[in-house]
Amino acid sequence: MAGSMAIARSSLVGSLGRRAVAALRSHNFIHRPCNAIGWRSSQKRNFPLQPHAIAAKPIIPLDGQEPELSFEEIQNFEERTNLAPENIQQLVSIFKTLAGQKRYLDYKHFEMGLPLVQTLQEGMLCSETYLSAFQAFDLDHSGTIEMDEFILGVGRLINGDNVSKENMTQCPSWKRISRIVRVDRDLRLIWSQRPRTVLIVKKWNEKPATDAMESTARFLGEKGLFVLFDPNDPELPPLDSMYARAWKQSDNVDLIVAMGGDGTVLRTIQWLGDPHNGLLMPPVMAFALGSLGFLTPHPFENVGSMLDRVLESSMDTPLYCTLRSRLRCEIISPEGEVTAVRRALNECLVARGSGSAFQKLDCHVDNKFVAQFQADGVIIATPSGSSAYSMAVGGSLVAPSVPCMLLTPIAPHMLTARPTILPAGCELELRVPQDARATPVVSFDGMHEQELQRGARVRVTTSMSPVPFIHVTQHLDDWFHSIRTKLHWANKIR
């Protein structure tokens, strides 16, 4: 804890200067011992502070004036964020520190606020989630964030609720039992209580995978867990209603156990869609029973001991995880209507399909034209997808924890069209021009293929709901092991 606090203070000095740090320390934001604070009887939530964290008490803003919120406004934020009044006033002080003489934050100053917001929870809010939420906070589409947008957005992030524009006005209701905690460079998965419901998915039409699923379901059922199965699986085992049944849309899942290859994981994330109860997808524990497994690092032979370790994990027995970002993709008709919204864990592909003519695609970033590609197609990939189709056509390998999107043209008819890496917070559009020779098709992780008419476009942003993948080694060890053993990356040529 002391190490993470030192890193946060070092970042503050570089970003906000000595005056801001001194002011925050004098107003109890930094290094103030206090007792741990939990839930109030009124269910208004204080930040889950740890010993030697910050004091939960009203804070005087840096300019010496009273907070710019009335009693009625504080009550309104209490209802919309489930936070206690003193914590709302702390967010007011953070906003005023970042904004200075202005009454809004641009992206640069919003980014500078990450160490301050993380200080409130000892780093429990990960940087990827915070930085990618800028557009969702900006409710009035002004390109900046005002005080009320900042308080509402950060409050909902801390509570672990979805921060999409559609539900920012709703009150939080469900609390998931898994939480991501950053310790130094590692992310750890912590259960607030023992998992109760496990979804098991497997590779289809494979007898070994079916046998593995049945034995794992019995193992979990004997431990008192309720087991759900993939309802689309053509080989569902006989279901015992006492402890197992097929998954339904309304079910809350605490843990996903996948058995197969990368295709099994991608298919499962696709049909699960977005979590209807929280910001994060349920954590995924993936066991290799397929042909290639960048997303399935665990051997099935260790399934019993691995699941025991996952179910009984605590801060004393850390459970490491990687937050893998997804893409949110809108298909927009020539008339400007959003006809479909898809998610992709690996990539969104706009390509020529079965036709032989190359495609013309206009690329816009944050509503500004940047290039016209003449190519077989264009891939927009996540860091997880950087080792898939994007890599096969010359794209860079990117570690899964890096917040970014990859823009990779396929066989471009120009020597200067190189693969590009863009920040995760940008909005990327691929438009089919009216003079295009042929109409392309769009697909998402190789599924949901759809033709795009001239004038149609695909708008891609980073999704607000990343997927936690559980692993047993620290930081990037699993990723480097995968690219070395499965791609033979950087192997010596003999």
Secondary structure by P-SEA (a helix, b strand, c coil): caaaaaaaaaaaaacccaaaaaaaaaacccccccccccccccccccccccccccccccccccccccccccaaaaaaaaaaccccaaaaaaaaaaaaaaacccccccaaaaaaaaaaaaaaccccccaaaaaaacccccccccccccaaaaaaaaaaaaaccccccccccccccccccbbbbbcccbbbbbbcccccbbbbbbbcccaaaaaaaaaaaaaaaaabbbbbcccccccccccccccbbbbcccccccbbbbcccaaaaaaaaaaaccccccccccbbbbbccccccccccccccaaaaaaaaaaaccccbbbbbbbbbbbbbbbbcccccccbbbbbccccccccccccbbbbbbbbcccccccccccccccccccccccccccccbbbbbcccccbbbbbbcccccccccbbbbcccbbbbbbbcccccbbbbbbccccbbbbbcccbbbbbccccbbbbbbbccccaaaaaaaaaaacccccccc
